[in-house]
């Protein structure tokens, strides 16, 4: 039996030989099944199909696909194909000893083989030597698989202008690869297997750049000089990077963008998830909830202990000798105007007032905590910021609640020298009166007791997500994926997300493209699609449209943006571009029909700061106009309008990403294609508060929980 299996694997034919010998139906596999022979298949640790019988299973799946799936299929995910897919999987299990968990791999392979068959039919029968379309009859060889009606429909689809344009683009991209693959039908998985067997190595895998180099060695056995140069660069990088960062090494050496969901140099079947280390069986939902309840109880106990400890800090000051009478060296004696700061989770100003550095001063008849001074709070810059030492006498816990009263404040977080302006006092007073009035109205309308409800920021979803995260392998370099369907950025892929991305949100750090992309998925699922806004708004991928790629690969960026615009050329639509300049996020909102570009920058810059960005966007809009065959006068040829929007401004070096996400959220919430130059009246403000930023975080965390990314 082993000899028969090995013989089946060793049969390798060229494409021309396959055509001469007729349709592959894998009779030997089916006949073997009738005799009770079930073939074993084998897999690498990373999830790739290998020998023996890897090639046999692949050919068998191809034969099943040609029999069960129509060649007119455009979307492998179409639910109408579920019955046929089930039949394919059933036939595979009848002939091969294969685990149920391998179904996903086999279905992906089946989709890949279907596309290959469609390409083969088109290239072989519907094109001449120059690549021009030929109206060919149905090949007699395939009459048993393809009906006449199906063949005509297939030809019609291949003549469609949209398909022709995409095909031409893909053909041009693949026509002259810089580093061509030279191993024919031997994939990376079987290549790696043969290399390890040849070297008699005890290793289970090879670095990606080693495989990549070997895959580009032809019959001469000598790699090209360009390939050796990349390989040598990888070797140098490997000395300074983690051995597990192979993907990063190869990507850096090639200096090309990486695509989510794939691992360069590893081939079909290997994903970032399959490379991550799995730490045993994942806990059940019941176990997770039990752990969460236990951790919450422990957290409550620690909170009560902390409150009890804090209450002992303010001792009764009947013993006058115990009063701290020393003056702080950096703060002048007496009463001075000051700014009040907090250092956690990031350093920022939260209020303004007066510091009382006076000998023998008390706070509500109690001694001040060590390292603190007595301050009076006059202005709440960040109203919901928590006080460093809550006041027991006034029940104040936030800066806003402490306005007009005295509190203790750490000396190192007090900045002396600020002089309170009259307009600030009046504005703050008016704002506080307005807040109290609004709160009173809400209480009155609800029939409740006439007291102002103090709304405190919630972190429940962040806390819950962080708890779930700690029960997985994500903190130890594990990764998960979030599916991004084609309607979001114009292409389908799986977005990788890891511990670094979660910590950006939990620790209020600068957010990266992963957090931005997954929040866009939230906007698409929760605001756009349910309200029918996907016909009026769209997104462009920030990983493709950014300053770095504009400078290094402008043609790639231009091609992508123009394709998205042309796919939506018949209706007015506003496209959001979350644009990263290399260390800062801003938002471009483009209306290509009206040739208007809205520029929203939370740092207050204008588009002249990034001239390369403006040149590329203008070029794309001019090409879009030309392809739509819109005639304009010479004066109107450069009539593209750029509008700088007076949007809320950030007050630190971190919040630009959150502000940019909020700009998109505000626009979608109103559903308007026009953004006023002074921003929307409904959301107009000088800056977003901490609560408004936290709302973005909570929405993101709640959405991650709903997607079950920690499973």
N, C-alpha and C positions, 0 to 999 in steps of 0.2 A: 504493500500500500504506500509506503514511504517513497519507493522508487517511482510509482505512478505519479505521486504528487510532485516530486522533484522534476519529472519529465514534463509535466504540464507547465511548470514554472519556467523551464529553460527554453520553451518555444518562443522565439522572438521574430517578428516579421515586420517588414517595412510597410509603409502606407500603401505603396504600389502592389506589393504582394497580397495585402489584405483585400484590395479591390479585385485582383485576379482570382482569388480563391473563394470568393463569395461572401455572403453575410455570416458574421460570427454568431453562432447560436449556442455554443458551449455544450454540444451534445454529450461530450465525455463526462461533464459534471452531472448532467441530468441522468445519464445512464448509470454512472457510479452510484448516485442516490438510489436508483432502483435496485441496485445490488447491495444496498445497505452501507455504502461507503460515504461517510460524512467527513469532509476535509477540515482539518484544523487550520486556523489562521493565527498569526502572531503579531504582536504589537510592541513598539518601543515604549519606554517609560513615558515619553513625551506625547504618546497618543498616535504615532504614525504606523500605518500598515506596512509590514515587511515580509520577507520571504522566510520559510517556504509558503507558497500559495497566495502571497500578496498580489502578484500579477494576475493570478487566476481569478481571484475574487473581483478585482477591478474589471477585468474583461467580462465576467459574468454579470456584474451590475450594469455595464454598458449595454449588453445584449438585452437585459430586462427593460432598461429605459427605452431602447429603440422600439420595443414591442408594446410597451404600456403607455408611454407619454407621447402626445401628438407633437410634431415638430413646430407647430404654431404657438406653442406655449411661450409666453413672454415673461411670466412671473412664476418662479419655482415655488413661491410661498402661497400661491393661489389655493384656497381651501377646497376648490373643486377637484384638486389633484390628490386629496387625502386618501380616497379609496384606492387609486392607482399606487400611491406610495405604500399603503398598507399591504397591497398585493406583492410589491417588490420586496418589502422586508420579510414577508412570509416566505417567499421563494428563497431568499438568502438563507434564512434559518433552516430551511429544509435541506439545504445542500452543504452548509458550512456550520461548524461548531463555533458559534459566536455569541457573545454576551449581549443582553438587552441594552446595556449602557453604551454599546457601540453603534446603536441605531442612528444617533445624530451624525456621526462621522460618515456612515454609509449614505445617508440622505444628502449630505453636502456633496459627497463624491458623485452621487447620481446626478445632482443638478449641474455639477461641473462637466460631467460626461455628456449631458444633454446639450449644453452650450457648445461643446466641442463637435458634436455630431451636426448641429445646425451650421456651424462655421464650415465644416467639411463639405456639406451639401452645397452651400452657397459658393465656396471657392472652386469646387470641382466641376459643378454643372451650370452655375448661373453667371460665370465670368469667363471672358476670353483671356488670351495671353496678356493683354494690356490692362486687365482689370475692369473692362467695360461689361455692363449687364448683358446677359444673353437669355432670351426667352425660350428656355429649353423645355422639352417634354419631360414627363416623369420618367426617371431611369427605370428600365425594366427590372433591374436588379432589386429595386426597393418597392416594387409594386405590391409585395406581400405585407409591407409595413406601412406604406403611405398611400392613402386614397387620392384619386384625381382632384377632388375638391380641396383636400388638405394641401396638396402640392400647389394649387393655384393660390390659395390663401397665403401660403408660405412665400411664394414669389412676390405677391402684392406687398407683404410686410417688408420684404427686403428692398423694394423699390421706394418705400416711403421716404420723403426728403429728410425727416428727422432722423430716421435710422441711418440713412446714407451719410448724414453729417457726422453723427457719432462714430460710425464705422470708419470714415475717412480720418477722423481725429485719432482713433485708436490705432489704425493701421500706420499712420505717420509716426506715432509714438513708438510703435514696436518695430519699425522698419530698420532702424540702425541703432541698436542698443550699444552703449559704450562698453559693456562687459557681457557679451553673449553667453548664454548657457550652452554647454557643449556635450551634455550627457544624454541627449535624445530623450527617450521615454523613461529613462531611469530617474526617478525622483530623488529628492534629498534623503528621504528615509532609507531607501535601499542603498543609496550611495554611502551613507554613513555606516550602514550595516556591513557592506563589503570592505570599507576601509578598516573598521575595527577587526573584522575577521582576518584580513590580510596582515595586519600588524600584530595579531594575536594579543590584542590589548584587553586588559581587565576592566577598562573604563566602559561606562554605559552610554556615554555621549561624547561628542566632540564640540569644541567651540565653533560658533557660527561662522567666524571668518575663515577658519580652516576648511570647513565644508564649502564655503563660498568660493574659495580659491580652487579647490579640487574640481568643483562643478564647471570651471571655466578652462580646464585643461583638455585640449583636443587629442586627436589620434597621435600627434607628434610627441605627446607626453611632456611638452614644454609650455608653461603658461606665458601669456603675453607680458611684456614689460609693464604695461599699465596695471595689470592684475597684480603683479608682484609688488608694485609700488603701493597699492591699497593694502595688500597683505602685510607689508612691512610697517605701514602706518598703524595697522591694527595691533601688531606685536608691540609697538612702542606704547600705544595707548593702554594695552593690557597690563603694563607694568605700574600704571598709576591709578587704574580703576579696579573696582571689585571684579573678581572672576565671574560672578553671576550677572554682570552688566554687559554681557556679550552683545546684545542687541544695540546698546548704546555705543559700544566700540565700533561696530560695523557701520552704523548710521553716521557716526562722527567722521569716520575715515572716508566714507563715500560723499559726505557733505550733501546729503539729500534728505528731504522730509520723510518721516516715518508715517505709515498708515496704521491706524488703530485696528486691533484685532489680528495682526499678523506679526510674525517674527522673522525679520530679514535673515536669510541664510539658513533657514531651517526647513522651508518648504511646506507643502499642503499637509494639514492635520495638526500642526503645532500652533498653539495660541499662547498669548501671555499667561492665560489662566492655567494651561496645561504645564507650563514651566514652573509655576509657583509651587511651594512646598505645602502639602496638605497635612494638617496635624490631626489625624484620626477622624472619627465619625463626628459630624456636626451635631450639636445638641438639638433636641426637639423643642418645639415652641413651648411646651409645658415646662421643660427644664429651664429654658431661657427666662420665662416669666417667674419661676420660683427663685432663680438667682437674682433677678431684678428686684423682687420684693425683699429678699434678704439684704441686698446692698442698700435699698432704700431705707430699711429699718436701721441699718448701721449708720447711714448718713444722717438720719434724724437724731440718733443718739449722740453723734459727734456734734451736731448743731446745738443740741441742748447743753452739752458740756461746754461748748465755746461761749454760749450766751451766759451760762453761770459764771464762767471764768471772767468774762468781760465785766459783769456786774460788780465784781470785787475790786476792779481797778479804781472805781470812784469811791474811795473811803471817806467816811465822814471826817470833816476837817476841824473837829473840836480841839484837837491837839495842834495849836498854832505852830509849834516847832517843826511839825512834819511838812509844812507847806513849802513847796519848791519856790525859792525866791531868787534863783539864778536867772540871769538874762541870757538869751540866745545870742551867740556872737555875730551872726550874719543879719540879724534883724534889729533895728534901732530901738532903743528904749522908748516906751510910750505907745501911742496909737498911730498906726500907719495904714494907708490904703494898700491893698494887696490883691494878687491873683491867687486863686486856689486851684491846685493841681491834684490829679490822681495818677498813679503809675501802673495800675493794672486794670484791664488786660493790656493797655498801652498808655504811654505818657501823653496826657492832654489836659487842657484847662477846663474845669467844670463850673467855676463860679468866681465871683469877685466880691470883695467886702473890705473889712478892716481887721487888722491883727492887733491884739492888746498884749503887748510885752511889758507888763507892769508888775512890779514887785508885790508879792503876796496875793496875786489875783486868784480867785476861785471860780469854778464853774458850777453854778447851782449849789453852792455851799460845799462842793467837793473838790478834792485835789485833782489837778490835771494829770492825765497819763504821762508817763515818762516820754520825753522827746516831743511833746506837743505844746501848742500855745492856744490861747483862747481867741477865737475869731467870731466876728459877726458877719453873717452872709447877707449881702445886699442884692446881688444879681445871680440868678441861676442860669449859667451858660448851657449846661447840660442838665436839664431839670431832673431827669430820672436817674442820674448817677448816684450810687449808694454812698452815704457818708462813711468816712473811715472809722468814726466812732459814733454810732447812733446815740441820740439823746434820750435818756430815760424819762426826763421830766416833760419834754414836749412831744414825745412819741414820734419825733421826726426821724425818718430813715433815709430820705433822699435830699439832695441839695435844694430842690424846689420846696420841700416841706420845711426846710430849715431857714428859708428867707425871713429876715426880721428877728432872728433869734441867735443865741450864742451856742457854739459847738467847739469841740476840741479838734485840732487839725495838726498833723505831723509837720514839724518845723521844716524838714527837707522838701516839703511839697508846697511851701508858701513862698511866693515871689513878691517882694516889696517894691513899691515904686509906681503902682498903678493909681491914677487919680480918677475917681468916678465922675463921669460927665452927666450933666443934668438930663440930657435927652435920653441917656441910657436908663436913668432912674425912672423917668416918666414912661418910656417905652416898656420897661420891665413891669412897672406898676399896671399899665394898661393891659399888657398881655396877661398878667396874673389875674386882674379883674375879669378879663374876658374868659379865661379858663374856669374861674370860679362860677361865673354866670352861666357858662355852657353846662358845667357839671351840675349846678343847681337845677337848671331847666330839665336835665335828663332825670334827675332824682324826682323832681316834682311830677313829671309826666308819668313816671312809673309808680307813683303813689307811695314811694318809700319815705323814710325819714329824711328830713332836709339837712343832710350833711354831705359834704363833698367827698365823692368816692375817689380814693387814691389808686390810680391804675399803676401797677408795677409791671415792669417788663417780665415776660415769661421766657424760660429757657427749657421748657419741659421736653420738647422734641430733641433739642441738642443733647440734653442729659440722657434721654432714652437711647438715642442713636449711639452715643458714646459708650453707654453700658453694653449695648449689643455688640459694638465693635470690639470691645475688650474680650469678648467671648469667642472671637474668631482668630484666624491666622493673619488677619490684615495688619495688625501692629508689628508683626515679624515678617514684613516684606510680602505678604499675600496680596493678591489683586483680585478685583471683580470687574465685571463689565456691565455697562448700561447700553441697551440697544438704541441706536439713533436711526430712525427710519428715513426713507428717502425724501419724505415730504418736508423734513426739517432743513437740511443743507443741500439737497439735490443729489445725495448719494447715500447709500445704506452702509452702515458699519457699526461695530461695537466699540464704545468708548471705554477704555481702561480707566479704573479708578483705584487708588491705593491709599495707604495711611497718610502720606504727605498731603493729599488733597483734603481728607477729612480734617486734619489738624489745622489747615489754613482757615477753616470755618470755626473750629472749636477755639482756637487761640487768637482769633482776629489778626491773621497775617494777610499779606498780599495774596489775593487769589490768582490761580493760574487758569489755563485754558480748559482744564477738565471741569473745574467748578462752574466756569462760565457755560460750557457746552451742556452740562447736565441741568443747570438752571434754565437754559433755553428749552430743553426737553420738557421741563415743568411748565413753562409758559405755553409751549405748543399744546401740551395735553390738557391744561387746566383753563387757559384763557382763549387760545386761538381756535382750536378745533371744535370745542363744544358750542362756541358762539358764532361759528361760521366765519371767523376772522382770517382763516387761512387763505381766503380768496382775495383779501385786501392787504395782508402783511406777509412778509417772508424774512428769512434769515440767510446770511452768508457765513460760511464757516470761518471763525477767527484763526484756526490753524492754517488756513490757506490764504486768507487775506490779512496780512500784517506787514509791518514795515520791514522786517527782516527778509521776507520772501520778495517783497516789492524790489528791494535793493539787489537781491541775488538771483531771482528768477521771475522777472516781471512778466514774461510771456505766459508762464504758467498761471499767474494770478489773473492776468487779462483774459485768458481763455476761459477760466472757470467763471469769473464774474459775468462775462458776456454770455456764456451758455445759460446761466441761470436767468438772466434778464430776457434772453430770447425765448426761453421756454415759457415765459409769462408776458409776452409782448402784446397780447390782445386785450389786456385789462389793466387799468391803473392800479398800482400796487406800491406800497412803501416797504423797502427792504432795509432791515437793520444789519449793520456791520459792526460788531464789537471789535474795535481796532486796537491792537497792542503795538505800542511804539518801541518796545524793548524793555520798558520799565514802568509803563503807564497805560491805563485803559481809558479810551474815550469812545464815543458812539458816533457813527455816521448813519444817517437815515436818508436813503436815496429814493426819490420818486422818478424813475427813468422816463416815464411818459412825459411828465412836465419838466424834466431836466432840472430838478431841484435837489440840492444836497444840504441836509440839515447837519450842522456841526455842533455837538454837545460835548464840552470838555470841562470837567469839574475842577481843573486847575486854572481856567480862564484864558488859556492860550487860544489862538485862532489857527486856521489851516496853513498860514504862511510858515508856521513852525515846522511843518512837515511837507515841504514842496514836492517830494517824490510821490507822496500819497495823493496829492491833488492832481498832479500830472497824470497818474495812472487812472484815477476815477474819471477825469475829463476825457481821456483817450477812450475809455470803455463806453462812455455815454455818446461820444461822437460816432464810434463804430456801431453802437446800438441804433442810433438815428439812421446811419447809412444802410444798415441791413433791413430796417423797416421801410426804406425807400421814402423817407420823409424829406421833402424839399424845403430848404431854408435859404434866405437871402444871405449874401456875404456877411452882412452885419450880424445876422442871427446865427451864423455858423459857430460863434463862440459865446452863445447866449446862456450857457449853463450857469445857473444861479446857486451860489453858495451862501447859506444863511447861518450866522453864528447865533445860537440860542443862548439867552441869559439863564442858564440852568443853575440849580443849586450847586454851591461850591464846597469842596472838601476842606477840612481844617487840619489835616494831618497828611502823612505820606503813605497811608495804607488804604484809605477808603475808596480810591478811584474805581476799583472793580465793582464794589457794591453800589456806588452811585450810578455807574454805567448800566448795571442790571436794573436798577430802579427806574432809570429813564425809559427803558423798554417797557417795564411793567406799567408805568404811568400811562404811556401812550396806548398800550393795548387795553388798559382798563377803560379808557375813554373811547377807543375805537376810531380815532380821527387820523386822517391821512396828512393833515396839515398841522405842523408844530409851530405855535406862535413864537415870535422872536423873544418875547419876555416870558416864555414857558406857559404852561397851562395854568389858568386861574385856580383850578381845583387843587393843584399841587404846588403852587408858587410859594417859595420860601428861600431864605438866604442859604440854608444848608439843611441837609437831612439830619434828624436827631438820631441819637443812639438807638431809640426804639424803632425808628424807621429802617435803620440798617439791620437791627436784630430781626425785624420782620422778614427780611430777605433770607437770613440764616435759618430761621424757623421753618419757612416754607421749603427751603432746600432740604433740611433734615427730615421734615415730615414726608417729603416726596421720596427721599432715599429709603425711609422705613417702608413706605407703601410699595416701592419696587423690590423690597426684600433683598437689598444688595448685600446684607450681612449674612445671608444664608450660606 
